[in-house]
Amino acid sequence: MIEKECEIVTDLLPVYVKNEISDVTKEFVETHIEKCKDCKEKLEFLSRKRKCNSKTY
């Protein structure tokens, strides 16, 4: 079951990072990330990548 959840969360992470997600889905992602180290690391990576891409030079 967790593998399927991981696939779903991985698909949702890009919109989660952009905050383009419903409250219910956001809660689902956050609940999953609390218990899944791999998905939490993916989220951290995407968050860092987004911050780097948003910097202006």
PyRosetta script that sets phi, psi and omega in degrees:
from pyrosetta import init, pose_from_sequence

init()
pose = pose_from_sequence("MIEKECEIVTDLLPVYVKNEISDVTKEFVETHIEKCKDCKEKLEFLSRKRKCNSKTY")
pose.set_psi(1, -42.8)
pose.set_omega(1, -177.4)
pose.set_phi(2, -63.8)
pose.set_psi(2, -33.5)
pose.set_omega(2, 178.7)
pose.set_phi(3, -62.2)
pose.set_psi(3, -41.8)
pose.set_omega(3, 178.4)
pose.set_phi(4, -65.1)
pose.set_psi(4, -41.7)
pose.set_omega(4, 176.9)
pose.set_phi(5, -60.5)
pose.set_psi(5, -41.7)
pose.set_omega(5, 179.2)
pose.set_phi(6, -60.3)
pose.set_psi(6, -42.1)
pose.set_omega(6, 178.0)
pose.set_phi(7, -62.1)
pose.set_psi(7, -42.9)
pose.set_omega(7, 179.7)
pose.set_phi(8, -64.8)
pose.set_psi(8, -48.1)
pose.set_omega(8, -178.8)
pose.set_phi(9, -62.8)
pose.set_psi(9, -41.9)
pose.set_omega(9, 178.2)
pose.set_phi(10, -58.9)
pose.set_psi(10, -39.7)
pose.set_omega(10, 176.6)
pose.set_phi(11, -66.4)
pose.set_psi(11, -31.5)
pose.set_omega(11, -176.7)
pose.set_phi(12, -86.4)
pose.set_psi(12, -18.2)
pose.set_omega(12, -174.3)
pose.set_phi(13, -56.2)
pose.set_psi(13, -42.5)
pose.set_omega(13, 179.8)
pose.set_phi(14, -59.0)
pose.set_psi(14, -40.7)
pose.set_omega(14, 178.7)
pose.set_phi(15, -77.1)
pose.set_psi(15, -27.7)
pose.set_omega(15, 175.6)
pose.set_phi(16, -63.8)
pose.set_psi(16, -46.5)
pose.set_omega(16, -179.1)
pose.set_phi(17, -61.9)
pose.set_psi(17, -35.4)
pose.set_omega(17, 179.3)
pose.set_phi(18, -82.7)
pose.set_psi(18, -3.5)
pose.set_omega(18, -177.9)
pose.set_phi(19, 60.6)
pose.set_psi(19, 36.6)
pose.set_omega(19, 178.1)
pose.set_phi(20, -109.7)
pose.set_psi(20, 55.4)
pose.set_omega(20, -170.6)
pose.set_phi(21, -142.7)
pose.set_psi(21, 148.0)
pose.set_omega(21, 179.4)
pose.set_phi(22, -70.2)
pose.set_psi(22, 160.2)
pose.set_omega(22, 179.3)
pose.set_phi(23, -61.8)
pose.set_psi(23, -39.1)
pose.set_omega(23, -179.6)
pose.set_phi(24, -65.6)
pose.set_psi(24, -44.5)
pose.set_omega(24, 179.9)
pose.set_phi(25, -68.4)
pose.set_psi(25, -38.5)
pose.set_omega(25, 177.2)
pose.set_phi(26, -59.4)
pose.set_psi(26, -43.5)
pose.set_omega(26, 178.2)
pose.set_phi(27, -62.6)
pose.set_psi(27, -40.9)
pose.set_omega(27, 177.8)
pose.set_phi(28, -60.3)
pose.set_psi(28, -47.4)
pose.set_omega(28, -179.4)
pose.set_phi(29, -62.4)
pose.set_psi(29, -47.4)
pose.set_omega(29, -177.4)
pose.set_phi(30, -64.5)
pose.set_psi(30, -38.7)
pose.set_omega(30, 177.7)
pose.set_phi(31, -64.1)
pose.set_psi(31, -42.0)
pose.set_omega(31, 179.5)
pose.set_phi(32, -65.9)
pose.set_psi(32, -43.9)
pose.set_omega(32, -176.6)
pose.set_phi(33, -64.1)
pose.set_psi(33, -29.8)
pose.set_omega(33, 176.9)
pose.set_phi(34, -61.4)
pose.set_psi(34, -29.7)
pose.set_omega(34, -175.7)
pose.set_phi(35, -110.7)
pose.set_psi(35, -1.4)
pose.set_omega(35, -175.9)
pose.set_phi(36, -124.8)
pose.set_psi(36, 108.1)
pose.set_omega(36, -178.4)
pose.set_phi(37, -63.3)
pose.set_psi(37, -41.5)
pose.set_omega(37, -177.7)
pose.set_phi(38, -61.8)
pose.set_psi(38, -46.0)
pose.set_omega(38, -179.6)
pose.set_phi(39, -69.3)
pose.set_psi(39, -34.0)
pose.set_omega(39, 176.8)
pose.set_phi(40, -63.3)
pose.set_psi(40, -41.1)
pose.set_omega(40, 177.5)
pose.set_phi(41, -65.2)
pose.set_psi(41, -38.7)
pose.set_omega(41, 176.6)
pose.set_phi(42, -62.5)
pose.set_psi(42, -41.7)
pose.set_omega(42, 178.1)
pose.set_phi(43, -62.8)
pose.set_psi(43, -45.2)
pose.set_omega(43, 179.3)
pose.set_phi(44, -60.9)
pose.set_psi(44, -41.0)
pose.set_omega(44, 177.7)
pose.set_phi(45, -62.2)
pose.set_psi(45, -48.0)
pose.set_omega(45, 179.9)
pose.set_phi(46, -63.1)
pose.set_psi(46, -37.6)
pose.set_omega(46, 179.2)
pose.set_phi(47, -65.3)
pose.set_psi(47, -43.9)
pose.set_omega(47, 177.7)
pose.set_phi(48, -64.3)
pose.set_psi(48, -43.1)
pose.set_omega(48, 179.8)
pose.set_phi(49, -60.7)
pose.set_psi(49, -43.1)
pose.set_omega(49, 179.5)
pose.set_phi(50, -63.4)
pose.set_psi(50, -41.1)
pose.set_omega(50, 178.5)
pose.set_phi(51, -63.4)
pose.set_psi(51, -43.1)
pose.set_omega(51, 179.2)
pose.set_phi(52, -63.4)
pose.set_psi(52, -40.7)
pose.set_omega(52, -178.9)
pose.set_phi(53, -71.6)
pose.set_psi(53, -22.2)
pose.set_omega(53, -176.9)
pose.set_phi(54, -88.2)
pose.set_psi(54, -10.0)
pose.set_omega(54, 179.2)
pose.set_phi(55, -71.0)
pose.set_psi(55, 140.0)
pose.set_omega(55, 175.7)
pose.set_phi(56, -103.1)
pose.set_psi(56, 142.9)
pose.set_omega(56, -178.1)
pose.set_phi(57, -112.0)
pose.dump_pdb("model.pdb")
